[in-house]
Amino acid sequence: MEVGFVGLGNMGLPMARNLLRAGHRVRAWNRTPERVEALVADGAQRAASPAEAAGAGVVFTMLADDAATLAVLGGPDGLLAGLPKGGIHVAASTLGVPFSRRLAELHRERGQQYVAAPVFGRPAVAEQGGLRVVVAGPVEAVERVRPLFRALGPEVFVVGDAAYLAHAVKLAGNFVMTSMMEALCESLVLVEKTGVERERFAEVLNAIFRSPLVESYCGLLLERRFEQPAFRFRLGLKDIRLVLETADETTTPLPLADLIRQHALEGMARGMGELDFTALLRIVEAHAGVDGRTEAAQGEPPR
Ligand SMILES: NC(=O)c1ccc[n+]([C@@H]2O[C@H](COP(=O)([O-])OP(=O)(O)OC[C@H]3O[C@@H](n4cnc5c(N)ncnc54)[C@H](OP(=O)(O)O)[C@@H]3O)[C@@H](O)[C@H]2O)c1
């Protein structure tokens, strides 16, 4: 299949590469053009604009957020102008529910199709073709693009025929993961303050939960590779804001999400936006008065 791909960040690049590996022809565009080069070396065609990428008839977007997606839509070089009638926009980013509804409307007005397909899994999982794809959109459009999802991961969950439903599921899933991370950060600090090594506690947790996700987050929090962002801190704040936006819209109290948003805001205020979101641990440590000691013990400069 011929497919356009717009947005080659931490997630978009490995996803587009897997589409190529699966034998699809990829036309790629990225705001920072240098990022397209690696993919061209793998056999992709460089698109001069989002419109040219969308000319493929099916186009993925994997951009930071609602604003970034909006930025590639409009004007003569935009995705909306380039996507033919009946063409399909597959939005794989984590977007807000109201914005996802608006996208559906914009495409409907132009006789185009829109499928939401946000993904679970960090960049390393994307590289291995191990993403979980949550899909929603008109049945016929979903079936047309389903073969593309096989290149991205082993499991596809179709959650409805209104596209925004997939974004609602993705946001709720992210809320669970972020809450787990907050609890892991707090409990790692707690056990350490009582005199138990964090690593020993993580062994116990992994035995209890036997969850690849818990194991992966425990590993990330112990390794403290905050300076190598696989999921940027500012995107973590974006996601929790979108969770709360949906909570407001549906009158659903989410006190835990409020707390996490405050911690994420504090991280932004401390200039942590470009770190990995697991740097949330620094905020929890700072509240417990152990930040300086822990950073020094880990051999990282205190900040
Ligand atoms: N990283 C993860 O673990 C993960 C997992 C699941 C889902 N997600 C979601 O997937 C999406 C992408 O995440 P990522 O980690 O790949 O982010 P990222 O590495 O920060 O990449 C962001 C992409 O958006 C582009 N972009 C940002 N603002 C733009 C604008 N105004 N106009 C045009 N392009 C713009 C960037 O272009 P430049 O290269 O020019 O900056 C880049 O291609 C996000 O919605 C995120 O929440 C991430």
The ligand as an SDF file (V2000), in Angstrom:
LIG
                    3D

 48 52  0  0  0  0  0  0  0  0999 V2000
    7.1370    8.6100   23.2030 N   0  0  0  0  0  0  0  0  0  0  0  0
    6.2740    7.7210   23.6820 C   0  0  0  0  0  0  0  0  0  0  0  0
    6.6160    6.8640   24.5020 O   0  0  0  0  0  0  0  0  0  0  0  0
    4.8280    7.7260   23.1950 C   0  0  0  0  0  0  0  0  0  0  0  0
    4.0720    6.5570   23.3270 C   0  0  0  0  0  0  0  0  0  0  0  0
    2.7570    6.5310   22.8580 C   0  0  0  0  0  0  0  0  0  0  0  0
    2.2090    7.6770   22.3070 C   0  0  0  0  0  0  0  0  0  0  0  0
    2.9490    8.8220   22.2230 N   0  0  0  0  0  0  0  0  0  0  0  0
    2.3200    9.9960   21.5970 C   0  0  0  0  0  0  0  0  0  0  0  0
    2.7740   10.0440   20.2550 O   0  0  0  0  0  0  0  0  0  0  0  0
    2.9170   11.4050   19.8030 C   0  0  0  0  0  0  0  0  0  0  0  0
    4.3560   11.6540   19.3310 C   0  0  0  0  0  0  0  0  0  0  0  0
    5.2120   11.4320   20.4340 O   0  0  0  0  0  0  0  0  0  0  0  0
    6.8140   11.4040   20.2530 P   0  0  0  0  0  0  0  0  0  0  0  0
    7.3510   10.8180   21.5150 O   0  0  0  0  0  0  0  0  0  0  0  0
    7.1860   10.8320   18.9290 O   0  0  0  0  0  0  0  0  0  0  0  0
    7.0970   12.9820   20.2670 O   0  0  0  0  0  0  0  0  0  0  0  0
    8.4030   13.7770   19.7720 P   0  0  0  0  0  0  0  0  0  0  0  0
    9.5910   12.8780   19.7090 O   0  0  0  0  0  0  0  0  0  0  0  0
    8.4830   14.9980   20.5960 O   0  0  0  0  0  0  0  0  0  0  0  0
    8.0360   14.1750   18.2510 O   0  0  0  0  0  0  0  0  0  0  0  0
    7.0480   15.1280   18.0060 C   0  0  0  0  0  0  0  0  0  0  0  0
    6.8060   15.2630   16.5130 C   0  0  0  0  0  0  0  0  0  0  0  0
    5.8520   16.3140   16.3080 O   0  0  0  0  0  0  0  0  0  0  0  0
    6.4310   17.2870   15.4180 C   0  0  0  0  0  0  0  0  0  0  0  0
    5.9010   18.6250   15.7210 N   0  0  0  0  0  0  0  0  0  0  0  0
    5.8150   19.2190   16.9350 C   0  0  0  0  0  0  0  0  0  0  0  0
    5.2450   20.4240   16.8310 N   0  0  0  0  0  0  0  0  0  0  0  0
    4.9750   20.6150   15.5000 C   0  0  0  0  0  0  0  0  0  0  0  0
    4.3790   21.6550   14.7510 C   0  0  0  0  0  0  0  0  0  0  0  0
    3.9410   22.7750   15.3390 N   0  0  0  0  0  0  0  0  0  0  0  0
    4.2620   21.5030   13.4140 N   0  0  0  0  0  0  0  0  0  0  0  0
    4.6940   20.3730   12.8100 C   0  0  0  0  0  0  0  0  0  0  0  0
    5.2660   19.3270   13.4560 N   0  0  0  0  0  0  0  0  0  0  0  0
    5.3990   19.4550   14.7990 C   0  0  0  0  0  0  0  0  0  0  0  0
    7.9120   17.1730   15.6320 C   0  0  0  0  0  0  0  0  0  0  0  0
    8.5980   17.7320   14.5530 O   0  0  0  0  0  0  0  0  0  0  0  0
   10.1460   18.2210   14.7160 P   0  0  0  0  0  0  0  0  0  0  0  0
   10.9860   16.9880   14.4890 O   0  0  0  0  0  0  0  0  0  0  0  0
   10.3140   19.2500   13.6890 O   0  0  0  0  0  0  0  0  0  0  0  0
   10.2810   18.7660   16.1310 O   0  0  0  0  0  0  0  0  0  0  0  0
    8.0580   15.6520   15.7060 C   0  0  0  0  0  0  0  0  0  0  0  0
    7.9800   15.0670   14.4260 O   0  0  0  0  0  0  0  0  0  0  0  0
    2.4640   12.2610   20.9890 C   0  0  0  0  0  0  0  0  0  0  0  0
    1.1050   12.5780   20.8420 O   0  0  0  0  0  0  0  0  0  0  0  0
    2.6810   11.3440   22.1990 C   0  0  0  0  0  0  0  0  0  0  0  0
    1.8510   11.7030   23.2840 O   0  0  0  0  0  0  0  0  0  0  0  0
    4.2560    8.8630   22.6310 C   0  0  0  0  0  0  0  0  0  0  0  0
  1  2  1  0
  2  3  2  0
  2  4  1  0
  4  5  1  0
  4 48  2  0
  5  6  2  0
  6  7  1  0
  7  8  2  0
  8  9  1  0
  8 48  1  0
  9 10  1  0
  9 46  1  0
 10 11  1  0
 11 12  1  0
 11 44  1  0
 12 13  1  0
 13 14  1  0
 14 15  2  0
 14 16  1  0
 14 17  1  0
 17 18  1  0
 18 19  2  0
 18 20  1  0
 18 21  1  0
 21 22  1  0
 22 23  1  0
 23 24  1  0
 23 42  1  0
 24 25  1  0
 25 26  1  0
 25 36  1  0
 26 27  1  0
 26 35  1  0
 27 28  2  0
 28 29  1  0
 29 30  1  0
 29 35  2  0
 30 31  1  0
 30 32  2  0
 32 33  1  0
 33 34  2  0
 34 35  1  0
 36 37  1  0
 36 42  1  0
 37 38  1  0
 38 39  2  0
 38 40  1  0
 38 41  1  0
 42 43  1  0
 44 45  1  0
 44 46  1  0
 46 47  1  0
M  CHG  2   8   1  16  -1
M  END
$$$$
